[in-house]
């Protein structure tokens, strides 16, 4: 009997130690935030504030810059599409993608010219899509298991914080007379530090509530089907990819063209990032009982208004308001769309998220070539921004239609509670 008691005590102690090692809900949410700050705020969107510096250095022209952006979005599409077919361990995939992002950001600071930079930007797009999908899926699943699903919205503050950090840093670099190579090196260090901070959180997929895992694995496709609702969500989400990408790629260039010599031109991108961060944080305050389609309708309409204001009022005030309104719903709508994917597909949501992200990536691919073509024809960005605003309005209409076509179960009773 004493032997049995000692054995039970040791087993209990081991279980307690394992529980203490497991990251808590806030640690998981903040790790997801930092992960998206690295792959989105730095790996993808550091290119936006650095593009004017690269143009000034003479290392690229506008068409080459647009091509590098397009290759990044093609890579994002490829990475998202791959999520439909691969079944990796999510936490391990996040780790690999984060390391790849650091190395590929460093690659942009090295000699090589357009050929090498094209490869690095395309590969960075692949990495950012994989980390985006698996960070969102893994963190939201873990938070649900820990009884804190609302913290999932905090994850999507990451891109905004990364955009603010890179945008303000680039503004300071321009003021100090630095070149783009120095900027890429600074952002490499920034990304590496964040990866080191979150590395242990993504150490394993052995979560605190995995007792039902065998049952889920035995019936992986239960309740999962690509019906009309899933396809409509995917298509509408793709419109958001096209709707924001021209602003997200060319905002400093657009502002410099509209206001030559203005000191404010390089600050509108950080303002956009502030809007992204605030919007993502506010999304965490929205209860899980709300209809995501309604939230998405208003988010798309707000972003359409933000993009359109830059066309009508190309002034300091106009660009400031435009940047803020375009940024506020940027990752908030991503959060709501990912929540809707989880509502529809549950534990299998990463597959639907992958399809949605591929659609989003395809929308992004179209934006930069269209913008540069229209700039060549018209001499400005007004027509391409108008197209983007129209796409976002179309997405808002689609979500309003989806609410009527596929009403939420017991929506009336939920609203009365």
C-alpha angles and dihedrals in degrees: 000000000000088000091054092050092050090049093050090047092052092048090049091049091050091050091049091049091050090049090052090051093054112097116246127236095268092048090052093047093048091046089053089049092052092045092056090043088060101044099034107024094041110012094049112015102037082083091068099064091035094053094077088050091050089049090050092048089052093234091123138011125221094270092049090047090051090049092052089050091049092051089052090053091046088054089049090053092049092048092049092047090051089060088069092063109029127075105197128161098271098218092049090049090052091052093049092048092050093052090047091052092054092049094045092050088053089050090063089062093054127085116264109106127219096330095058094036090053090056093046094049093048092049091047088055091054091049094047093052093049093048092044094053098041096040091052094044097043097043095044091049092049092046090051090052090051092050094248105104093146090067087069090086089063089067090067093059085077099082092049093049090048091049092051092048094049094040096051090043092052090049089054091046092053090051091051093048096245121158127234094259090063089049093055090049092051091050091048090057091045092053093046092054092051092048091053091051095055099033097103095049090062091046099113147000092228096117131186094254110040100127091111095047096102090052091051093047092049091057104028097159099045109138092358121124137141097242129160093277093054092047092048090051090050094049094046090049089053090057088060089055091057094038099060103029100083090055092043093051104039108021097117090043091049091049093047090050093049095043110027113202095007115144089213095064095087094045098064091077093059088046087055088051092050088053091049091052095046092046093050091049092049088051088063089060092057111098121240091239093071120104105256092207091061091049090049092050091057093041093054092046092051093050091047089054091049093051092045095051090064088059096049099036110032092176134110091266092042094051092045093052091041093051093048096047093044091049100046096071097031100102095010088071089047088054093049092046092050089048089053090051089053091048091054101039106019114194090004091058095112088071092055090041088055092053091047092048090050089054089048089049092051089053089052092052092060096051107069097044090048091049095049091045092051091045089054090051101040104021094235146060099244096100095047091048089050089054090051093051090049091053091052091050089051089053091051090052091049093054091047088052091048091055090057096042098045107025118195115264109261089356092153094051091047091051091052094052 
